[in-house]
Each structure stands twice: as structure tokens, then as C-alpha cells.
Amino acid sequence: MASKAIVGTKIGMTQVWDEENRLVPVTALAVQPCRVVQVKSPEIDGYSAVQVTWGEQKPHRLTSPEAGHFAKGAVAPGTKLVELRLDDVGDMSVGDEITAAIMVEGELVDVTAVSKGKGFAGAMKRHNFAGQRASHGAHRVHRKPGAIGQCATPSRVFKGKKMPGRMGAERVTTQNLTVVKADAGEGVILVKGSVPGPRGATVIIRNAVKSTPMEPVAAAAESGGDDA
């Protein structure tokens, strides 16, 4: 599980140049200061997390439960409420602010968002199937998925079979993206590569939980070779 996380909004993709004058494709994420509304602990809630909000919302647009929830923590209402699962929330309290300063340049992060909806798609596009052969008796089956089960036994299609259907519009996490720039003053985080979702999508940025440790060979090369 992550040790730090923040919520942002996807602005779009652009490109920057690094110190060696190489072109780096990046995604710009707008990150406003997130206010902690609620802290959840394993002793009370069974897991550790913080509920945060950002931006401003007019009080008359809130429902009574929402208004009471913000009033309980004496936190100014925000546009949304998002829960961030964290390893340890012992040093966090209601009213604290989380800014883009928690991310460091060169750090690996995981970005989670709802992907773009593609509508109804065939098996080849949805599951990256190769399709049927283009000759030798193949007649109008070039983009069909092929056999989907047996006839008499079990007389049904197994659940989870890869078939045509609605594609996209699901929660997706892109792992191990490098933070190119984290500017708390401007409220912008640049990560290398693309992230899920359209422009304006709400994204969750957390430190990578599956980052690969440095290989022994590479570590030895950086330290000046072996000791022999």
C-alpha cells in the first residue's frame, strides 16, 4: 500500500527537454491543496485511509449529510470527496493540507483514473485478438473471436469468456511513472508518459507500490565494479 498520495486533475499531454536535451513526453496534472476531512484508522474502521477534498463549493449546493460531514471536521466544503488508502495515517489529522510538495522529482508513482469509454467493441479491438485467417476457406469470419465453448457439455458459455462488449470506462492504474517535475507553487505535477482518463479527469497519484529495486549488476556498475 502507498505511504503518500494526492488527488489531481488531468490537464493533458505535452513535452519537455531534460538536461541532456532529450525530448520527454509528459502528462500535466493540476494538483490543488487537498484538505483532510476524515482520518480512518484500523482500530475504528478496519483500515487506514484519509478522506480529502479540494477546491470550493457553495454551501447551498450541499446535501444535509454532506454539510454535516464537513461541519463535523470544521473543514471548508470542496468540490468532491476522495478517499486515499495509506499505510500509516498516525501523523495526519483533520484539517491538514496535502500539496504537490509531497512528490519528489525522479520518484516513481502510480496514477489511477477512470479510462476513456470506447463504447461497444469487437473481440479483436477489446482483447487484442489476432483474428481468423484471411484465406483457405475462411468466409466472413476474419474478425470473429472463434469458438466460445462446447455444445452438449457444459451447454453454456463460461463466465469471464473474452467476447465483444463495452470497452473502457473502467478504473485503471498506470504503474511506475517517473515524476519529471513537482511544483507546489504552481500546483502542477508532470509525470513521464500517459495516464488514464480524458482531459479534466480526476486522478489519484501515489508513490509506486511495485517499483523494481535496483539490480545487483547495475548497482555494482554504479559503485565502480566488483571488489575483486
PyRosetta script that sets phi, psi and omega in degrees:
from pyrosetta import init, pose_from_sequence

init()
pose = pose_from_sequence("MASKAIVGTKIGMTQVWDEENRLVPVTALAVQPCRVVQVKSPEIDGYSAVQVTWGEQKPHRLTSPEAGHFAKGAVAPGTKLVELRLDDVGDMSVGDEITAAIMVEGELVDVTAVSKGKGFAGAMKRHNFAGQRASHGAHRVHRKPGAIGQCATPSRVFKGKKMPGRMGAERVTTQNLTVVKADAGEGVILVKGSVPGPRGATVIIRNAVKSTPMEPVAAAAESGGDDA")
pose.set_psi(1, 156.8)
pose.set_omega(1, -174.8)
pose.set_phi(2, -76.0)
pose.set_psi(2, 153.7)
pose.set_omega(2, 176.3)
pose.set_phi(3, -100.8)
pose.set_psi(3, -16.9)
pose.set_omega(3, 176.5)
pose.set_phi(4, -152.2)
pose.set_psi(4, 147.5)
pose.set_omega(4, -177.8)
pose.set_phi(5, -158.3)
pose.set_psi(5, 160.6)
pose.set_omega(5, 179.1)
pose.set_phi(6, -154.7)
pose.set_psi(6, 158.8)
pose.set_omega(6, -179.1)
pose.set_phi(7, -106.2)
pose.set_psi(7, 140.8)
pose.set_omega(7, 178.5)
pose.set_phi(8, -142.3)
pose.set_psi(8, -178.1)
pose.set_omega(8, 178.7)
pose.set_phi(9, -125.5)
pose.set_psi(9, 133.1)
pose.set_omega(9, -179.0)
pose.set_phi(10, -73.8)
pose.set_psi(10, 124.8)
pose.set_omega(10, 177.1)
pose.set_phi(11, -91.0)
pose.set_psi(11, -47.1)
pose.set_omega(11, -178.2)
pose.set_phi(12, 150.4)
pose.set_psi(12, -176.6)
pose.set_omega(12, -177.9)
pose.set_phi(13, -102.5)
pose.set_psi(13, 150.0)
pose.set_omega(13, 175.1)
pose.set_phi(14, -151.3)
pose.set_psi(14, -163.6)
pose.set_omega(14, -179.8)
pose.set_phi(15, -144.2)
pose.set_psi(15, 147.1)
pose.set_omega(15, 177.9)
pose.set_phi(16, -133.2)
pose.set_psi(16, 170.0)
pose.set_omega(16, 177.9)
pose.set_phi(17, -115.8)
pose.set_psi(17, 138.4)
pose.set_omega(17, 179.8)
pose.set_phi(18, -89.4)
pose.set_psi(18, -171.2)
pose.set_omega(18, -176.3)
pose.set_phi(19, -65.2)
pose.set_psi(19, -26.5)
pose.set_omega(19, 179.5)
pose.set_phi(20, -93.1)
pose.set_psi(20, 15.0)
pose.set_omega(20, 176.5)
pose.set_phi(21, 63.2)
pose.set_psi(21, 35.1)
pose.set_omega(21, 176.5)
pose.set_phi(22, -102.0)
pose.set_psi(22, 143.0)
pose.set_omega(22, -179.0)
pose.set_phi(23, -76.4)
pose.set_psi(23, 130.1)
pose.set_omega(23, -178.3)
pose.set_phi(24, -124.9)
pose.set_psi(24, 117.1)
pose.set_omega(24, 175.5)
pose.set_phi(25, -75.6)
pose.set_psi(25, 131.3)
pose.set_omega(25, -176.9)
pose.set_phi(26, -134.2)
pose.set_psi(26, 157.0)
pose.set_omega(26, 171.9)
pose.set_phi(27, -110.3)
pose.set_psi(27, 128.2)
pose.set_omega(27, 179.8)
pose.set_phi(28, -89.1)
pose.set_psi(28, 129.4)
pose.set_omega(28, 179.8)
pose.set_phi(29, -122.2)
pose.set_psi(29, 122.1)
pose.set_omega(29, 177.0)
pose.set_phi(30, -82.0)
pose.set_psi(30, 126.0)
pose.set_omega(30, -176.3)
pose.set_phi(31, -125.5)
pose.set_psi(31, 108.6)
pose.set_omega(31, 173.8)
pose.set_phi(32, -87.7)
pose.set_psi(32, 155.9)
pose.set_omega(32, 176.1)
pose.set_phi(33, -58.5)
pose.set_psi(33, 126.7)
pose.set_omega(33, -179.4)
pose.set_phi(34, -95.8)
pose.set_psi(34, 128.7)
pose.set_omega(34, 179.3)
pose.set_phi(35, -96.3)
pose.set_psi(35, 133.1)
pose.set_omega(35, -179.8)
pose.set_phi(36, -78.1)
pose.set_psi(36, 121.4)
pose.set_omega(36, -179.3)
pose.set_phi(37, -97.9)
pose.set_psi(37, -35.2)
pose.set_omega(37, -178.2)
pose.set_phi(38, -150.0)
pose.set_psi(38, 143.3)
pose.set_omega(38, 176.6)
pose.set_phi(39, -115.5)
pose.set_psi(39, 124.7)
pose.set_omega(39, -179.3)
pose.set_phi(40, -109.0)
pose.set_psi(40, 131.8)
pose.set_omega(40, -175.6)
pose.set_phi(41, -118.2)
pose.set_psi(41, 155.4)
pose.set_omega(41, 178.6)
pose.set_phi(42, -62.0)
pose.set_psi(42, -30.5)
pose.set_omega(42, -177.9)
pose.set_phi(43, -67.4)
pose.set_psi(43, -35.3)
pose.set_omega(43, -176.2)
pose.set_phi(44, -100.9)
pose.set_psi(44, -46.3)
pose.set_omega(44, -173.1)
pose.set_phi(45, -102.8)
pose.set_psi(45, -10.8)
pose.set_omega(45, -179.5)
pose.set_phi(46, 90.5)
pose.set_psi(46, -7.5)
pose.set_omega(46, 177.4)
pose.set_phi(47, -156.8)
pose.set_psi(47, 164.8)
pose.set_omega(47, -178.3)
pose.set_phi(48, -106.1)
pose.set_psi(48, 129.6)
pose.set_omega(48, -179.8)
pose.set_phi(49, -165.5)
pose.set_psi(49, 165.7)
pose.set_omega(49, 173.5)
pose.set_phi(50, -128.4)
pose.set_psi(50, 140.7)
pose.set_omega(50, 176.2)
pose.set_phi(51, -102.1)
pose.set_psi(51, 125.2)
pose.set_omega(51, -173.5)
pose.set_phi(52, -124.8)
pose.set_psi(52, 160.5)
pose.set_omega(52, 173.3)
pose.set_phi(53, -139.2)
pose.set_psi(53, 166.1)
pose.set_omega(53, 179.7)
pose.set_phi(54, -151.8)
pose.set_psi(54, 166.5)
pose.set_omega(54, -178.8)
pose.set_phi(55, 71.4)
pose.set_psi(55, -164.8)
pose.set_omega(55, -179.0)
pose.set_phi(56, -130.3)
pose.set_psi(56, 145.1)
pose.set_omega(56, 178.0)
pose.set_phi(57, -135.9)
pose.set_psi(57, 136.8)
pose.set_omega(57, 179.6)
pose.set_phi(58, -69.1)
pose.set_psi(58, 135.7)
pose.set_omega(58, -175.4)
pose.set_phi(59, -58.7)
pose.set_psi(59, -33.1)
pose.set_omega(59, -176.5)
pose.set_phi(60, -72.1)
pose.set_psi(60, -10.5)
pose.set_omega(60, 177.7)
pose.set_phi(61, -89.8)
pose.set_psi(61, -1.6)
pose.set_omega(61, -179.2)
pose.set_phi(62, -92.5)
pose.set_psi(62, 147.6)
pose.set_omega(62, 170.4)
pose.set_phi(63, -76.6)
pose.set_psi(63, 166.3)
pose.set_omega(63, -179.3)
pose.set_phi(64, -60.3)
pose.set_psi(64, -44.2)
pose.set_omega(64, 176.5)
pose.set_phi(65, -61.8)
pose.set_psi(65, -39.8)
pose.set_omega(65, 179.3)
pose.set_phi(66, -65.7)
pose.set_psi(66, -44.1)
pose.set_omega(66, 179.2)
pose.set_phi(67, -61.8)
pose.set_psi(67, -40.4)
pose.set_omega(67, 178.8)
pose.set_phi(68, -68.0)
pose.set_psi(68, -34.5)
pose.set_omega(68, 179.4)
pose.set_phi(69, -65.4)
pose.set_psi(69, -44.2)
pose.set_omega(69, 177.9)
pose.set_phi(70, -69.0)
pose.set_psi(70, -39.0)
pose.set_omega(70, -178.9)
pose.set_phi(71, -66.8)
pose.set_psi(71, -31.8)
pose.set_omega(71, -179.3)
pose.set_phi(72, -61.7)
pose.set_psi(72, -38.5)
pose.set_omega(72, 179.1)
pose.set_phi(73, -95.3)
pose.set_psi(73, 2.7)
pose.set_omega(73, -178.9)
pose.set_phi(74, 54.8)
pose.set_psi(74, 45.1)
pose.set_omega(74, -179.6)
pose.set_phi(75, -114.8)
pose.set_psi(75, 138.0)
pose.set_omega(75, 179.0)
pose.set_phi(76, -63.8)
pose.set_psi(76, 134.7)
pose.set_omega(76, -178.6)
pose.set_phi(77, -61.0)
pose.set_psi(77, 143.2)
pose.set_omega(77, 178.2)
pose.set_phi(78, -118.1)
pose.set_psi(78, -177.3)
pose.set_omega(78, -175.8)
pose.set_phi(79, -76.1)
pose.set_psi(79, -34.4)
pose.set_omega(79, -178.5)
pose.set_phi(80, -144.0)
pose.set_psi(80, 165.7)
pose.set_omega(80, 172.6)
pose.set_phi(81, -121.0)
pose.set_psi(81, 127.0)
pose.set_omega(81, -179.5)
pose.set_phi(82, -132.3)
pose.set_psi(82, 138.0)
pose.set_omega(82, 178.6)
pose.set_phi(83, -100.5)
pose.set_psi(83, 132.5)
pose.set_omega(83, -179.4)
pose.set_phi(84, -114.4)
pose.set_psi(84, 116.3)
pose.set_omega(84, 178.1)
pose.set_phi(85, -79.2)
pose.set_psi(85, 126.1)
pose.set_omega(85, -177.7)
pose.set_phi(86, -131.7)
pose.set_psi(86, 158.6)
pose.set_omega(86, 178.7)
pose.set_phi(87, -66.9)
pose.set_psi(87, -46.5)
pose.set_omega(87, -173.8)
pose.set_phi(88, -139.8)
pose.set_psi(88, 129.2)
pose.set_omega(88, 179.3)
pose.set_phi(89, -122.4)
pose.set_psi(89, 20.4)
pose.set_omega(89, -176.6)
pose.set_phi(90, -64.1)
pose.set_psi(90, -31.7)
pose.set_omega(90, -177.6)
pose.set_phi(91, -95.1)
pose.set_psi(91, 11.0)
pose.set_omega(91, -179.3)
pose.set_phi(92, -111.6)
pose.set_psi(92, 147.8)
pose.set_omega(92, 179.8)
pose.set_phi(93, -141.9)
pose.set_psi(93, 164.1)
pose.set_omega(93, -179.2)
pose.set_phi(94, -63.2)
pose.set_psi(94, 133.5)
pose.set_omega(94, -179.3)
pose.set_phi(95, 100.7)
pose.set_psi(95, -14.5)
pose.set_omega(95, 178.1)
pose.set_phi(96, -66.7)
pose.set_psi(96, 156.2)
pose.set_omega(96, 178.6)
pose.set_phi(97, -114.0)
pose.set_psi(97, 140.1)
pose.set_omega(97, 175.6)
pose.set_phi(98, -114.6)
pose.set_psi(98, 123.5)
pose.set_omega(98, -177.9)
pose.set_phi(99, -117.1)
pose.set_psi(99, 176.4)
pose.set_omega(99, 179.7)
pose.set_phi(100, -66.6)
pose.set_psi(100, -11.0)
pose.set_omega(100, -179.2)
pose.set_phi(101, -66.9)
pose.set_psi(101, -15.3)
pose.set_omega(101, -179.9)
pose.set_phi(102, -71.6)
pose.set_psi(102, -19.7)
pose.set_omega(102, 177.5)
pose.set_phi(103, -92.7)
pose.set_psi(103, 144.6)
pose.set_omega(103, -175.8)
pose.set_phi(104, -119.3)
pose.set_psi(104, 141.6)
pose.set_omega(104, 177.9)
pose.set_phi(105, -59.7)
pose.set_psi(105, 134.6)
pose.set_omega(105, -177.9)
pose.set_phi(106, 90.5)
pose.set_psi(106, -8.2)
pose.set_omega(106, -179.6)
pose.set_phi(107, -76.9)
pose.set_psi(107, 148.4)
pose.set_omega(107, 176.3)
pose.set_phi(108, -91.7)
pose.set_psi(108, 134.5)
pose.set_omega(108, -177.6)
pose.set_phi(109, -132.6)
pose.set_psi(109, 159.2)
pose.set_omega(109, 171.1)
pose.set_phi(110, -110.1)
pose.set_psi(110, 134.6)
pose.set_omega(110, -178.3)
pose.set_phi(111, -118.0)
pose.set_psi(111, 126.1)
pose.set_omega(111, -177.8)
pose.set_phi(112, -117.4)
pose.set_psi(112, 135.5)
pose.set_omega(112, 177.6)
pose.set_phi(113, -161.1)
pose.set_psi(113, 172.8)
pose.set_omega(113, 175.3)
pose.set_phi(114, -88.9)
pose.set_psi(114, 122.7)
pose.set_omega(114, -174.8)
pose.set_phi(115, -70.1)
pose.set_psi(115, 166.2)
pose.set_omega(115, 177.9)
pose.set_phi(116, -65.8)
pose.set_psi(116, 140.0)
pose.set_omega(116, 176.4)
pose.set_phi(117, -80.8)
pose.set_psi(117, 131.8)
pose.set_omega(117, -178.4)
pose.set_phi(118, -105.3)
pose.set_psi(118, -5.4)
pose.set_omega(118, -177.2)
pose.set_phi(119, 78.1)
pose.set_psi(119, -162.6)
pose.set_omega(119, -179.5)
pose.set_phi(120, -73.7)
pose.set_psi(120, 130.3)
pose.set_omega(120, -178.4)
pose.set_phi(121, -133.9)
pose.set_psi(121, 152.3)
pose.set_omega(121, 178.0)
pose.set_phi(122, -76.8)
pose.set_psi(122, 174.9)
pose.set_omega(122, -176.0)
pose.set_phi(123, -66.0)
pose.set_psi(123, -34.9)
pose.set_omega(123, -178.0)
pose.set_phi(124, -66.5)
pose.set_psi(124, -45.1)
pose.set_omega(124, -179.5)
pose.set_phi(125, -74.9)
pose.set_psi(125, -39.9)
pose.set_omega(125, -174.2)
pose.set_phi(126, -72.9)
pose.set_psi(126, -37.9)
pose.set_omega(126, -175.1)
pose.set_phi(127, -119.8)
pose.set_psi(127, 9.2)
pose.set_omega(127, 176.9)
pose.set_phi(128, 62.0)
pose.set_psi(128, 38.8)
pose.set_omega(128, 176.0)
pose.set_phi(129, -71.3)
pose.set_psi(129, 154.2)
pose.set_omega(129, 179.6)
pose.set_phi(130, -81.0)
pose.set_psi(130, -23.7)
pose.set_omega(130, -177.3)
pose.set_phi(131, 89.8)
pose.set_psi(131, 172.1)
pose.set_omega(131, -179.2)
pose.set_phi(132, -84.2)
pose.set_psi(132, 171.5)
pose.set_omega(132, -178.8)
pose.set_phi(133, -66.3)
pose.set_psi(133, 159.4)
pose.set_omega(133, -175.5)
pose.set_phi(134, -97.5)
pose.set_psi(134, -2.1)
pose.set_omega(134, -178.6)
pose.set_phi(135, -151.3)
pose.set_psi(135, -165.5)
pose.set_omega(135, 177.3)
pose.set_phi(136, 57.6)
pose.set_psi(136, 53.3)
pose.set_omega(136, 173.3)
pose.set_phi(137, 89.5)
pose.set_psi(137, -3.4)
pose.set_omega(137, 178.5)
pose.set_phi(138, -74.0)
pose.set_psi(138, 118.4)
pose.set_omega(138, -174.9)
pose.set_phi(139, -123.2)
pose.set_psi(139, 105.7)
pose.set_omega(139, 177.2)
pose.set_phi(140, 57.0)
pose.set_psi(140, 37.2)
pose.set_omega(140, 176.9)
pose.set_phi(141, -128.0)
pose.set_psi(141, 17.6)
pose.set_omega(141, -170.4)
pose.set_phi(142, -63.3)
pose.set_psi(142, -32.7)
pose.set_omega(142, -178.1)
pose.set_phi(143, -111.8)
pose.set_psi(143, 17.0)
pose.set_omega(143, 179.1)
pose.set_phi(144, -87.1)
pose.set_psi(144, 154.6)
pose.set_omega(144, -175.1)
pose.set_phi(145, -76.0)
pose.set_psi(145, -15.2)
pose.set_omega(145, -177.0)
pose.set_phi(146, 94.4)
pose.set_psi(146, -160.7)
pose.set_omega(146, -177.4)
pose.set_phi(147, -65.2)
pose.set_psi(147, 141.6)
pose.set_omega(147, -180.0)
pose.set_phi(148, -118.1)
pose.set_psi(148, 7.8)
pose.set_omega(148, 177.1)
pose.set_phi(149, 156.9)
pose.set_psi(149, -170.5)
pose.set_omega(149, -177.7)
pose.set_phi(150, -97.6)
pose.set_psi(150, 167.0)
pose.set_omega(150, -176.8)
pose.set_phi(151, -87.5)
pose.set_psi(151, -71.2)
pose.set_omega(151, -174.6)
pose.set_phi(152, -78.5)
pose.set_psi(152, -39.6)
pose.set_omega(152, -179.1)
pose.set_phi(153, -126.7)
pose.set_psi(153, 118.4)
pose.set_omega(153, 9.1)
pose.set_phi(154, -95.1)
pose.set_psi(154, 12.6)
pose.set_omega(154, 177.9)
pose.set_phi(155, 61.9)
pose.set_psi(155, 31.8)
pose.set_omega(155, 176.7)
pose.set_phi(156, -162.2)
pose.set_psi(156, 167.5)
pose.set_omega(156, 176.5)
pose.set_phi(157, -97.4)
pose.set_psi(157, 128.1)
pose.set_omega(157, -178.9)
pose.set_phi(158, -62.5)
pose.set_psi(158, 143.0)
pose.set_omega(158, 177.7)
pose.set_phi(159, -64.9)
pose.set_psi(159, 138.7)
pose.set_omega(159, -179.6)
pose.set_phi(160, 91.3)
pose.set_psi(160, 0.9)
pose.set_omega(160, 179.0)
pose.set_phi(161, -61.7)
pose.set_psi(161, 135.3)
pose.set_omega(161, -179.1)
pose.set_phi(162, -74.5)
pose.set_psi(162, 112.2)
pose.set_omega(162, -176.4)
pose.set_phi(163, -140.7)
pose.set_psi(163, 172.7)
pose.set_omega(163, 175.9)
pose.set_phi(164, -61.6)
pose.set_psi(164, 154.3)
pose.set_omega(164, 179.5)
pose.set_phi(165, 169.8)
pose.set_psi(165, -169.8)
pose.set_omega(165, -179.5)
pose.set_phi(166, -71.0)
pose.set_psi(166, 136.2)
pose.set_omega(166, -174.2)
pose.set_phi(167, -119.2)
pose.set_psi(167, 139.5)
pose.set_omega(167, 177.9)
pose.set_phi(168, 83.8)
pose.set_psi(168, -164.9)
pose.set_omega(168, -179.8)
pose.set_phi(169, 56.2)
pose.set_psi(169, 44.4)
pose.set_omega(169, 178.4)
pose.set_phi(170, -135.9)
pose.set_psi(170, 159.3)
pose.set_omega(170, -177.7)
pose.set_phi(171, -70.3)
pose.set_psi(171, 122.1)
pose.set_omega(171, -175.6)
pose.set_phi(172, -129.0)
pose.set_psi(172, 142.1)
pose.set_omega(172, 176.3)
pose.set_phi(173, -121.0)
pose.set_psi(173, 124.7)
pose.set_omega(173, 173.3)
pose.set_phi(174, -99.2)
pose.set_psi(174, 122.7)
pose.set_omega(174, -170.8)
pose.set_phi(175, -100.4)
pose.set_psi(175, 156.1)
pose.set_omega(175, 171.2)
pose.set_phi(176, 56.8)
pose.set_psi(176, 50.1)
pose.set_omega(176, 172.5)
pose.set_phi(177, -92.9)
pose.set_psi(177, 141.2)
pose.set_omega(177, -176.9)
pose.set_phi(178, -88.4)
pose.set_psi(178, 132.8)
pose.set_omega(178, 175.1)
pose.set_phi(179, -77.2)
pose.set_psi(179, 114.9)
pose.set_omega(179, 179.5)
pose.set_phi(180, -84.4)
pose.set_psi(180, -37.2)
pose.set_omega(180, -179.7)
pose.set_phi(181, -154.6)
pose.set_psi(181, 139.9)
pose.set_omega(181, 176.0)
pose.set_phi(182, -132.6)
pose.set_psi(182, 104.7)
pose.set_omega(182, -176.5)
pose.set_phi(183, -111.9)
pose.set_psi(183, 103.5)
pose.set_omega(183, -180.0)
pose.set_phi(184, -70.4)
pose.set_psi(184, -31.5)
pose.set_omega(184, 179.6)
pose.set_phi(185, -65.2)
pose.set_psi(185, -44.9)
pose.set_omega(185, 178.3)
pose.set_phi(186, -83.7)
pose.set_psi(186, -16.0)
pose.set_omega(186, -178.2)
pose.set_phi(187, 70.1)
pose.set_psi(187, 41.7)
pose.set_omega(187, -176.8)
pose.set_phi(188, -133.8)
pose.set_psi(188, 137.3)
pose.set_omega(188, 172.3)
pose.set_phi(189, -122.6)
pose.set_psi(189, 128.8)
pose.set_omega(189, 176.3)
pose.set_phi(190, -105.5)
pose.set_psi(190, 123.7)
pose.set_omega(190, 177.4)
pose.set_phi(191, -117.7)
pose.set_psi(191, 144.5)
pose.set_omega(191, -177.8)
pose.set_phi(192, -73.6)
pose.set_psi(192, 131.1)
pose.set_omega(192, 178.3)
pose.set_phi(193, 93.7)
pose.set_psi(193, -167.6)
pose.set_omega(193, -176.4)
pose.set_phi(194, -102.8)
pose.set_psi(194, 157.0)
pose.set_omega(194, 177.1)
pose.set_phi(195, -127.7)
pose.set_psi(195, 158.5)
pose.set_omega(195, -177.7)
pose.set_phi(196, -66.5)
pose.set_psi(196, 160.1)
pose.set_omega(196, 172.2)
pose.set_phi(197, 95.5)
pose.set_psi(197, 160.5)
pose.set_omega(197, 176.3)
pose.set_phi(198, -82.9)
pose.set_psi(198, 178.6)
pose.set_omega(198, 174.8)
pose.set_phi(199, -63.2)
pose.set_psi(199, 136.6)
pose.set_omega(199, -178.3)
pose.set_phi(200, 89.2)
pose.set_psi(200, -1.2)
pose.set_omega(200, -179.3)
pose.set_phi(201, -71.8)
pose.set_psi(201, 146.7)
pose.set_omega(201, 175.4)
pose.set_phi(202, -81.8)
pose.set_psi(202, 126.5)
pose.set_omega(202, -177.3)
pose.set_phi(203, -123.0)
pose.set_psi(203, 149.8)
pose.set_omega(203, 175.8)
pose.set_phi(204, -110.8)
pose.set_psi(204, 123.9)
pose.set_omega(204, -178.6)
pose.set_phi(205, -110.2)
pose.set_psi(205, 124.1)
pose.set_omega(205, 178.5)
pose.set_phi(206, -139.1)
pose.set_psi(206, 158.4)
pose.set_omega(206, 178.4)
pose.set_phi(207, -66.4)
pose.set_psi(207, 145.3)
pose.set_omega(207, -172.8)
pose.set_phi(208, -62.5)
pose.set_psi(208, 134.8)
pose.set_omega(208, -179.6)
pose.set_phi(209, -100.8)
pose.set_psi(209, -8.4)
pose.set_omega(209, 179.3)
pose.set_phi(210, -125.7)
pose.set_psi(210, 30.0)
pose.set_omega(210, -179.2)
pose.set_phi(211, -65.8)
pose.set_psi(211, 135.8)
pose.set_omega(211, -177.9)
pose.set_phi(212, -78.9)
pose.set_psi(212, 126.5)
pose.set_omega(212, 177.7)
pose.set_phi(213, -66.6)
pose.set_psi(213, 160.7)
pose.set_omega(213, -178.3)
pose.set_phi(214, -64.5)
pose.set_psi(214, 134.0)
pose.set_omega(214, -179.7)
pose.set_phi(215, -67.7)
pose.set_psi(215, 148.7)
pose.set_omega(215, -179.5)
pose.set_phi(216, -59.6)
pose.set_psi(216, -37.8)
pose.set_omega(216, -179.6)
pose.set_phi(217, -64.8)
pose.set_psi(217, -44.8)
pose.set_omega(217, 179.7)
pose.set_phi(218, -66.6)
pose.set_psi(218, -37.5)
pose.set_omega(218, 179.8)
pose.set_phi(219, -65.1)
pose.set_psi(219, -39.6)
pose.set_omega(219, 178.4)
pose.set_phi(220, -66.4)
pose.set_psi(220, -38.0)
pose.set_omega(220, -179.6)
pose.set_phi(221, -65.4)
pose.set_psi(221, -39.6)
pose.set_omega(221, -179.5)
pose.set_phi(222, -70.9)
pose.set_psi(222, -27.6)
pose.set_omega(222, -179.4)
pose.set_phi(223, -86.0)
pose.set_psi(223, 0.4)
pose.set_omega(223, 175.9)
pose.set_phi(224, 106.8)
pose.set_psi(224, 18.2)
pose.set_omega(224, 179.0)
pose.set_phi(225, 94.4)
pose.set_psi(225, -172.0)
pose.set_omega(225, -177.8)
pose.set_phi(226, -80.2)
pose.set_psi(226, 172.3)
pose.set_omega(226, -177.3)
pose.set_phi(227, -90.0)
pose.set_psi(227, 2.0)
pose.set_omega(227, -177.2)
pose.set_phi(228, -69.9)
pose.dump_pdb("model.pdb")
